[in-house]
Amino acid sequence: MQKWHFWIAVLAALILAGWSIGISLRLSRNMSSIERALDRAFEDLITLSRRISEMEVPEESPLGPEVTVYYVKSTATESYLVPVRQRIPVDVEPMRGSLDALIRGPSPESGLERTIPQGTKVRSLEVKDDLAIIDFSQELITNFVGGSWNEALLVGSIVNTLTEFPGITRCQILIEGERQGSIGGHIGIDTPQERATELTVPR
């Protein structure tokens, strides 16, 4: 073999060796970077898991008895009240629970409509003999959409819901602790109201 052939072979071997070493070093550095990134991700996962475990998840109140609540069913030509059985939390007084369900409204999939205006709250509930006295916040009036039939359904849904309870035959509706002439100018509420069965059938 001529000398220049020998030196070319040596040079090629050195180049290949250097290229191989360079790749090995780069792979080694990349592997080290990947290992460090995995270590950080694992530490972050441990920290997140610890924080989640320390979070307090509110427990849902166990369900108690069923009550009957009146919502509105509307068609293209008529609207009327329909009774719906609702289960309330076990730690809530049933009559108050029925009002809470009435304010909350029906489930979206039911196809029914709420009667109580948005934002309305129950300030107090008192029972005297056969009379239930319910004090609502001012939103019962200020957020009412209007209309004589809507007003009849609103008042009727409250009265019919509460007169479902044994011994209750009348309801007095108050607004911010005071008697009012009406909610929207059509149905008087200044005196106790009795059950309106005529609202539960299609007009």
C-alpha positions in Angstrom: 0.0 0.0 0.0 1.3 3.4 -0.9 1.9 5.8 2.0 -0.6 8.3 0.8 -3.3 5.6 0.8 -2.4 4.8 4.3 -2.6 8.4 5.5 -5.9 8.8 3.8 -7.3 5.7 5.5 -6.0 7.0 8.9 -7.6 10.4 8.2 -10.9 8.9 7.3 -10.9 6.7 10.4 -10.2 9.8 12.6 -13.0 11.7 10.9 -15.4 8.8 11.4 -14.3 8.4 15.0 -14.8 12.2 15.7 -18.2 12.2 14.0 -19.2 9.2 16.1 -18.0 10.8 19.3 -19.7 14.0 18.5 -23.0 12.2 17.9 -22.5 10.3 21.2 -21.9 13.5 23.1 -24.9 15.3 21.6 -27.1 12.3 22.3 -25.7 12.2 25.8 -26.5 15.9 26.3 -30.0 15.5 24.8 -30.6 12.5 27.1 -29.5 14.5 30.1 -31.8 17.3 29.1 -34.7 14.9 28.6 -34.0 13.3 32.0 -33.9 16.7 33.7 -37.2 17.7 32.0 -38.8 14.5 33.1 -37.6 15.0 36.7 -39.1 18.5 36.8 -42.4 17.2 35.3 -42.5 14.5 37.9 -41.8 17.0 40.7 -44.5 19.3 39.4 -46.9 16.3 39.2 -46.2 15.4 42.8 -46.8 19.1 43.9 -50.0 19.2 42.0 -51.2 15.9 43.4 -50.4 17.2 46.9 -52.3 20.4 46.4 -55.4 18.6 45.0 -55.3 16.2 48.0 -55.3 19.3 50.3 -58.3 20.9 48.6 -61.6 20.7 50.5 -64.3 19.4 48.2 -67.7 20.5 49.4 -70.0 17.6 50.1 -73.4 17.6 48.6 -76.2 17.5 51.1 -77.9 14.1 51.1 -81.3 14.1 49.6 -84.4 14.0 51.8 -88.1 13.9 51.2 -89.9 14.8 48.0 -92.1 17.8 47.7 -94.6 19.0 45.0 -93.7 22.2 43.2 -95.7 23.9 40.5 -94.0 25.0 37.3 -95.4 26.3 34.0 -96.0 24.3 30.9 -96.5 26.3 27.7 -97.7 25.3 24.3 -98.2 27.4 21.2 -101.7 28.5 22.5 -101.7 28.1 26.3 -99.8 28.1 29.5 -100.8 26.4 32.8 -99.3 25.0 36.0 -98.2 21.4 36.4 -97.1 19.7 39.6 -93.6 18.3 39.7 -92.1 16.1 42.4 -88.8 17.4 43.6 -86.4 15.9 46.1 -84.9 18.4 48.6 -81.8 18.2 50.9 -82.4 16.2 54.1 -81.2 19.1 56.2 -83.7 21.6 54.8 -87.2 22.1 56.2 -89.6 20.7 53.6 -91.7 23.8 53.1 -88.7 26.0 52.8 -87.2 23.5 50.5 -90.2 23.6 48.2 -89.8 27.4 47.9 -86.1 27.0 47.1 -87.0 24.5 44.4 -89.7 26.9 43.0 -87.1 29.7 42.9 -84.4 27.5 41.4 -86.8 26.5 38.6 -87.3 23.2 36.7 -84.5 21.2 35.1 -83.7 22.4 31.5 -84.6 19.0 30.0 -88.1 19.1 31.5 -89.4 21.6 29.0 -91.1 23.5 31.8 -90.7 27.1 32.8 -90.1 28.9 36.1 -92.6 31.3 37.5 -90.5 33.2 40.1 -88.5 36.1 38.7 -84.7 35.8 38.6 -82.9 37.1 41.7 -85.9 36.6 44.0 -85.1 35.4 47.5 -87.2 34.1 50.4 -86.6 36.4 53.3 -88.7 34.4 55.8 -91.4 31.8 56.1 -93.9 31.5 58.9 -96.9 29.3 59.6 -99.8 30.3 61.7 -102.5 27.7 61.9 -103.6 27.1 58.3 -101.9 30.2 56.9 -98.4 30.2 55.4 -96.8 33.7 55.4 -94.0 34.1 52.9 -91.8 37.2 52.7 -90.0 37.6 49.4 -87.3 40.1 48.3 -88.3 43.1 46.1 -87.1 41.2 43.0 -90.5 39.4 43.0 -91.9 42.7 41.8 -89.0 44.5 40.1 -87.9 41.6 38.0 -91.5 40.4 37.1 -91.9 40.3 33.3 -95.5 41.5 33.3 -98.8 40.2 32.0 -102.0 39.3 33.7 -101.8 35.6 33.0 -98.1 35.4 34.0 -99.0 37.1 37.2 -101.8 34.6 37.9 -99.4 31.7 37.2 -96.8 33.3 39.5 -99.1 33.8 42.4 -100.8 30.4 41.8 -97.5 28.5 41.7 -96.5 29.9 45.1 -99.9 29.2 46.7 -100.4 25.8 45.1 -96.9 24.7 46.1 -97.4 25.6 49.8 -101.0 24.3 50.0 -99.6 20.9 49.1 -98.5 20.6 52.7 -101.1 19.2 55.2 -102.9 21.8 57.2 -102.0 24.7 54.9 -105.0 26.2 53.0 -104.0 29.9 52.6 -100.9 31.9 51.8 -100.1 35.5 52.5 -97.4 36.9 50.2 -95.3 39.8 51.5 -92.6 41.8 49.8 -89.7 43.1 51.9 -91.9 42.5 55.0 -94.9 44.5 53.8 -98.2 43.7 52.2 -98.5 44.9 48.6 -101.6 45.4 46.5 -100.3 43.2 43.7 -97.1 42.1 42.0 -97.9 43.4 38.5 -101.2 45.2 38.9 -103.6 42.4 38.1 -103.8 39.8 40.9 -104.4 41.1 44.4 -102.1 39.8 47.1 -103.0 42.1 50.0 -105.1 39.3 51.5 -104.4 35.6 52.0 -104.7 33.6 48.8 -106.3 30.2 48.4 -105.4 27.3 46.2 -106.1 28.0 42.5 -106.9 24.6 40.9 -108.2 26.4 37.7 -104.6 27.2 36.8 -103.6 23.6 36.6 -105.7 22.8 33.5 -105.1 24.1 30.0 -107.0 27.3 29.1 
